[in-house]
């Protein structure tokens, strides 16, 4: 089970990346020739950044996330996926 402080940290990160979606969409546009769907690419960059921070939070505590922790993280992302997607789609770049 993900510790409550880590959950709050992840939720805060998701909020941050939602607020900065235009920046990540701009990064995704850089790879437009390689990856045609800029919005999907930006979504992936955001989720990847949040996942990386999730892993780093565990590493900072000298822990490794369990399969259950990773599944719980995935559920957290799924619950917020529509918000992330909407922020990317609405982002002006």
C-alpha positions, 0 to 999 in steps of 0.5 A: 500500500502506498504511504499516504504522504506519497499519495499526496505527493503524487496527487500534487505532481499530477496537479502540477503537470496538469497545470503545465500541460502546454509545456509538455505538449510543446516538448511532444511537438518536437517529436511530431515527425517520429510520433504523429499523435502529439496529444498522446505523446504529451500524455505519455510524457506527463505520466512518465514524469509522475511515474519516475517521481513515484519511483524516486519517492520510494528510492529516497526512503530506501524502499522498492515499490511492490507489485501492489504499490505499482498497481495502486499507482496505476489506479491513481493515474487511471482516476486522473487520466481524463483530467490529464488528457483534457489538460493536454487537449486544451493546452495552447502551444 
